[in-house]
């Protein structure tokens, strides 16, 4: 069933996330948020944080995140439609459907969505092959090693710039375009194409039916690097894997599937002979993915950094292995290696790494031992204790005992005393302000500015842009926010790491003055601009850069000299406007981020 998007939004807005979660978890108020034990993994210290005003939760222990719909799906193992219907009954919303599988009109509607999606992919593909405005896209793809044969095999496309080029070309109804995720209404109520100025990777379900699209911005372009079709009646990213339509034959034949993170990884692995490769579509591996893959092969090898999610991932993987009778292993890629690049530079090394994939627990232990100190008795004992904490997370006692023997051998210890140890399980503690370490480093001023953008979007209107953020992760999070219609849309459509950061920020409101936070971020951006302009002036003796240096310096000094009292509000606003104008007039281009 496809529920109308506006009805889904209404259900989400009327549902009290606090009341829903409280039925399963005891919550206590901490400032403007609620905290408690996470319902999705076992823990002794509360890592679960919930913001009822925004309707978003985040767990600092396992990384679980989402809204009321997501919570019900994960907690009660429902699909999207069942979760929305359950919540609608709670809040008294009569749902409307754009497709009803049990009726003729419903089947017709689904067929219309599938037809327009197929037409869009064909149109975008032809645009890439022959249109003059796709020249840069063709050049980019050739630089990645994609010739015409590859472009045709994977039906790659090009979405031109322009607000409604696709919509006008296809001539489909606004309802159909929006229902397929190909267009949406902007803030002014105008229908605009969802993809603009991007290289496109069509997404097909396992039967080969077109269900969605993934888009990548060209180098130097603006906006989020990747953008995927949002949830529709055709497309659910937690149940679709890119490339499975091409890979399923090899998966069944070899009894193994290799899961990557991106579209280019899949294409690169296929070209290197690893034709059993698939990818998640901008999200972490989910239960729906594992359930789908287990119907094709038992062995699931992860060709990405599967250790980043830590204990939360371990518990999910072990549960999935037991439930779906699957074996999840990890490919030992070189640190920082990109599977797509390795497929080009050393395909044989990539194939060996995939063939030598090790079980998830063994992979985590090897990561741990690589950092351990075996030179002293104390170091070996410490390494063994920490390794056993990882081993104890596995639910199978026979498996635990075999790995205990490996720990004893590696640490040169007698296994007898190790079996006698009763170590507490490692539990993740919830940081109050700092980001989840798996998300990467974001400077505190940029973290707080993003928090303002999440909780007070009206405060940042016309005062922020991506170039003000030095951190790639912070910049991507801001651009995702800026390009989305709602916070929920930004979290759902963002890559896993970016969506995790946005969910975390939404779950934990800040207490800092938004005006002060924004001025500090502007100050940092201006300082970076000054430093880069000074470098340019020194290197090129650029008189124009010297003029900008002077103007930027004086504007920065004016901003810093104004007190934040109400009587100085006009001068403060004037100083900020001047500084914003200078940065917007071309100074930021010198930073290489504009």
N, C-alpha and C positions, 0 to 999 in steps of 0.2 A: 504494500500500500504506500502511496505517496501522500503525505499530509501537507496541506498548504503551508508554505513557509511562514506566513503571517500568523497562522494558528500555532505553529511550533513556538514562535517568538512570544506569543501571548501566554501560552502555558509556562514557558520558562520564566517570564516576568512575574507571573502570579504565584508561582510555587515558592514557598519558604524553604530554602535549602537547609536552614537550621532545623526546622521541624522534621524534615525528611530524614536527615542524617541522625537526629536525636533518637529516632526509633531504633537505631542499631548501635549507636555510640553515645556514651556519656560525654557531654561537652561542657566546658566552663568558659566563661567570658574573660578575655584578657584585652582590655582596652576596647577597640572597635571590632575585634574578631573573636572567634570561638576556637578552642583547641581541645584535642582529645587524642585517644589512642586510634591509630589508623585501622579501619576495618578491612584493609586489603593486605596487610602483612602483620605477623605477630611481633609485638614490641611491648616493652615495659615502660618506656618514657614516651609521652605523647608527642608525636611528630606531625600530627594532622592539624591543619589550620584552615579555617573557613571564614569567608566574608559574606555575610548574609545580604548586605546591601547590594553587592555586585553579583551575588549568586555564583560564586566561584570557590572551589576548594583546592588545596595543594598539600601533598604529604612530603615533608623534607626527608623522610626515611626511604621511601620506595619510589618517589617521583609521580605517584598517582595524582591526576588532576582532572578538573572538568567542572560541569555544572550539574543541575538536578537530573537532567536526562542521562548524562554520563554516569552519575552515581548509581542510578537505578539499574542501568544496563550492566554495570560491573558488579554491583552488590547482589543483584537477583538474577544475573545471567539472562537478561532480556535482550531482544533485538530493539532497534531504534523505534519502530512503530509501536511495539508493545509498551515500551517505556513511556512514550508520549501519551498513549491512550490511558495508561494507568494514572499519570499525573493529571491529565485533563479531567478524569473522573474526580480526582481529589479537589480540584479548584473549580469545577463546574463549567468547563469550557466545552461547547459542542464543536467537535472537530469537523473540518471539511477536507475532502480528499481530491487530489488531482488524478488518482488512479486507484481503482478497486479491482484486485485480481480476480474476484469471483463474479465480476460482471462484464458484459460486452464493452460498455463504455470505458471501463478501467483498462481492459486489454488494449483498446484502441488508443487510449492516452499514452500508455507505455510505448506502444509502437510508434506514436508520433515523436516522442522524446528520442527514442533510439534512431529514428529516421533522420531527425534534424542533427543529432550528434554525428551520425555517419556523413551527412552532407557537409557539416562544418569541417570535419577532418579531411574530407576530399578537397574542399575549397582551400583550406590552409595549405595542404600538401601541394596543390597546383600552384599556389601563390609562391611557395618556396622555390619550386622548380623553374618558374618562368617569369615572375614579376620583377621589374627593375628595382622596386623598393626592397627586395629581398637580397640584394647584392651583398650587403654586409653580413647577412645571416649565412649566405652560401660560403663566403670567405671564412667566417668563423668555423663553420663545420668542416671545411677542407683543412683548416689548421688543426682540428682535432682528429684528423685522419679519416673523416667520413666522406667517401666519394658518392657519386650519384647512385650507385648500386645499393649502398647502405641506406641512403636517404629513402630510396623507394622501398627497400625491404621492410624498414621500420615505420614507413609512412610519416616521416618527420614533416613538420609544417612551419609556416611563418605567419604570425599575426601582425599585420601592419599597424602603424600608428593611425590614430583616428578614432573618434568616439564610437561610431556605429557602422564601420565598414562592413563587418560580417553580417550584422543584422539586416542592412539594406540589401546585401548580395543574396541572402537566403530567402528573404521575404516571408519568413515564418511569423506567427503571431507572437506578441510580447509574452503571453503566458507560456507558450512553448519554449521560447528562447530562455526565459527565466527558469522554467522548470527543468531544463537540461543543464543549467549552470553556465550557459554561454553568454548571458547578458544579465544585467541587474539595473535597478534604479539608483541613480545617484541622489545626493541630498536635495537636489532641485526637482526630483521626480522624473528626470529624463532617463530613458533606457540607453545604457551604454554597453559596449562589448566588454566582457570580463577579461579577455586577453588582448593586450595591445603592446606592440613592440617587443615580441618575445619569439624565440625558437620554441616550437611545440613538439611534445612527445605524446602521441595518442596513447590512451590507456584502454586496454581491452580486458574483458573478463576471461575466465579460463576457456570459455566456448568460442572466444574470438569476436564477441560482440563489443562494439565501441560503447564505452560507458563514461569516459572522462578524458581529461587532458592535463598534462603537466607542462608548465612553461618556464623557460629560463631566459633571464634578461641578457642581452649582449654585453660584453665587457664595456665598462664606461657608461652603461645605462643607469637610469634612476629607478628606485623602487626595490622591493624585496628581490633577492637573487632568484628564488624559485617561487612559483605560484601554482597551486593545483586547484582543479575543480572542487567546489565544496560539496557537501552531502546533498544528494538528490535522490529521486526515486530510482534512478539508474545506478548511482555510484555511492558506495560506502567504503571509505579508504581503509577501514579496519578489517575488511573482508575481501579486498581486491589486491592482487600483487601484479606489479608491472612485469610483463614478459612471460607470465605463466602460459599464455596462449601459444607462444612459440616454444617454450621450454618443456611443456608437460610430457612430450614424447620421450625426450632425453631423460627427464626425471624418472619416469616409470622404468625405462630401460636400465638406468644406472642405479636405481634405488636410492637416489640422493638428490637433494635440492640445495643449492647454494644461494643464500639470501644476502643481498647487498643493500646499500642505502639509496642509491640513485639510479636514474635512467641510463646515464652514460656508463656507469659501472656494469650494468647488465649487457649493454651493447658491446662494451670492451671485452667482457668475459666470453660472450658468444663468439666474437671474432677470434678469440684466443683458443677456441675449441671447448670452452666450458659452457656448453649449450644448455645446461641444467640450471642456469642462473636466473633469479628473479629479484625484484626489489620491492620494499615497502614504499608506499607513495606519500612521502613527507611525514611519516609517523613511525613510532617504535613498533617492533614486532608485537602483535596483539594475539589474543586467544583465537580470534576469528581466522587470522592468518595460519596459525598452527593447525587448527582444525581442518582448514582447507588443504594444506600441504600434506597432512598425515593421510589424506585419502589417496595421495599419489606415491608417497615414499615415506619410509620411517626415519631415514637419516636426514637431519636438517643442519647444515653447516652455515655458520654466520661469518660472513666475510666483512666484518667491521669490528670496531672496538666494543666488544660485548661486556667489558668489565666496567664501563663508565657508570652504569646504573647500580652497581654494587649489590648489596644484599637483597633489595627489593626484586631485582631481576632474577637473582638466584632462586628465590622462592617461587616466582612465577614459572621459571623454566622447569624446575623439578616437578611442580604440579602438572604442567602440561605434558611432560614426559610420561608421567604416570597415567594421566587421564586419556591421552591420545596414543599411548604406546609408541612414543617417538623417542629418538636419540638426538639430543641437541649438542652439537660440537662447535668449536671455534677455530677459524682459520688463523694461523699464526703469521699475520702479515708483518712486514718490517714496520717499526714505529713511524707513524705519520704517513704511511704509504697509502696512495689512492689506487684502488683496484683497477680503475679505468686506465690510469697512467702506467701501472705495472703491467697491465695486459699488453700495452704497446711496447714498453721498453724491455721487458724480460718475461714474455709469456710462459716460458718453461719454468721459471722460478715461481710464478703464480700458480701454475698447475701443480707443482710439487707441494706448495703450501696448502692447497686445497686437499690434495691427496693425504696429507699428513695432519689434517684437522684433528684436534684432541677434544675429549669430553669437556663440558663447561667447567666442572669442578677442577679437572686437571689443568685447564688453562689458567684459572684463577690462582691455583697453587704455584704454577710456574712464574706467573707475574709476581707473586709474593716472594718467591725464592730469589728471583733476579735482584730484588732490592735488599735481601737479607745479608747479615754479616755472619759468616761461618768461621771467622778466624779465632774466636774465643769461645770457651764453654758457655759464657753468659749469652753471647750472640746466638749460638746454636739453640740454646734453651728458649730464648725469646722468639726465635724464628719458628720453633716447633709449637709453642703456645699459640702464636698468632695463626699458624697454619691449621691447627686443630679447631680453632674457632670457625674457620671456613668449612672444614670437613663436617663439623657438627650440624651445619645447616642442611645437609642432605638428609632426606627422610628415610632412606633405605639403610638399615644397620649393616647389611653385608657390604654395601658399597663403602660406607664409612670405615669399616674395618680394613678394607683393602687399601684405602687411601691413608689410613693411619700407618700402615706398614711402609708406604712410600715416604711419609713424613719422617718416620724413624730412620729409614735408610739415608735419606737426604741430609738429615741433621746429625747423623752418626750417633743415634741414641737407641737404647733398649726399648722395644715397643711395649714391654710390660708396664713400666711406670707411666707411659703415655696413656695406656688404657685406663689406668687408675685415676687419671685427672678428671675432674668435673668442672670444666671451664664454662663460664657464663657465655651465652650467645652474644656476639657483637651486635650492639644496637646503635643505630644512628641517632644522634642528638639533633634537636631542632634549633638551628640558628635563628636569632631574632631579626637581624637586619641583613647579614651578609648573604650572598646568593648561594644556592646549592653548588658545591665545588664542581660537580659534573657539568655545570653550565659554562664554565670558563670564568676568567677574571673580568669583572666590570668595576671600574673605579667608583668609590662611594658617591661622589657628586653626580655621576652619570646614572647610577642606580636610583638615587633620590629623584632626579629629573624624570626618569621613566616612571617612577611611582606617582609623581604628580600628573604625568600624562595619562596614566591609567585611572587614577581616582578623581582628578579634576581636569578633564579634557578642555573645559572652557577656559582654563587658566593659560593653556599653551597655544591656543589658536593664534596663528600668525607670529608666534614668538619662537618656534623651534623648527629645526630641520635636521635631517640626518647627518649633515656635515659637522654639526656641533658636537657629535659623539666621536671620541677617539677609538673606543672599543668597537670592534666589528660586530660583536654580539649585541651590544647596546644599540648600535646604529640599525641593525637588522630588526630589532624589537620595535624601535620607534617607527621605522618605515612600514612595518607590518601594521602597527596601530593606525598610522596616518592613512594607509590605503584601504583599511577595512571600514565597514559601515558601523560595526559594533565591536565591543571588547570580545564578546563570545566568538564572533566571526574571526577576529584576529587570532585568538588562541587556537581555534579549530583548524584554520587554514595554514598556520605557520609551521615551519619545520619543527621537529620534536624539541630541539634545544631552545629555540626561540619561544615556542609555545609554553615550554616549561617555565622559562623566566617570566613571561607575562602572567601566567597563572600564579606563580609564587608572589609576584608583586601585588596582584589583585587580592590574594588571600591575606596579606599582611599590610594593612594601611600604615602610612607614615605619620609622624607627628611634627615634622619640620614645616616651617613657613614656606608655602609654595613660591612666594615672591623671592625670598632669599635663595631658595634652591635654584630657581631659574637664573637669577643674577650670577650665582657662582658658576653655573654651567656656561653662561655667556662669557664670563671672565676667562674661563679655561680655554674656550674656543678662540677668543681674541688673542690670548697669550700664544697659543699654537700658531695662529696666523701670523703674528708678529715675528716669531722665531723663523718661520718658513720664508717670509718676505725678506727678512734680514739675510738669510742664506742666499736667496735669489739675487739680492742687491750686491752682495759681496762677490758672488760668482760671475755675474753678468754686467755689473756696473749699471744696473737698470734704474734710470732716473724715475720712471713711473713707480717702481717698487718703493723707492725712497719716499716719494710723495705719499703713497699709501701707508708706509710705516709711520710717518709723521701724523697723518690723520687718525690712524688707528690708535696710536699711542695716546693722543690727546683725548680721544673719545673714551678710551679705557680709564684714563686718569679721572675724567669727569664722573664716570660711573662709580669709581671707587671713592670719590670724595664726597658723594651725596649720602647723608644719613637716611635711614629707612623710616623716619618719622612721617606722620601724615602731612605735616607742613611742607615736606620736601617731595611730595608725590609727583608734582608736575615736573620738577627738575630731574627727578629720577627717571620718569617716563621719557623725557626728552633725551637724556643720555643714552637710555637703552635703544630708543628708535634710531639715534645716530649710529650707534655701534652695529645694530642689526643691518642698517642700510649699507654700511661699509663692508660688512661681511657678505651681504647679498649682492654687492656691486662688482664682485669679482675676486675679492681677496681670498674667499674660500676655495676658488679654483686653484690657487697656488698650493693648497694643501693636498690636492690630488684626491679629495673626497667629494667634491661638489658635482 
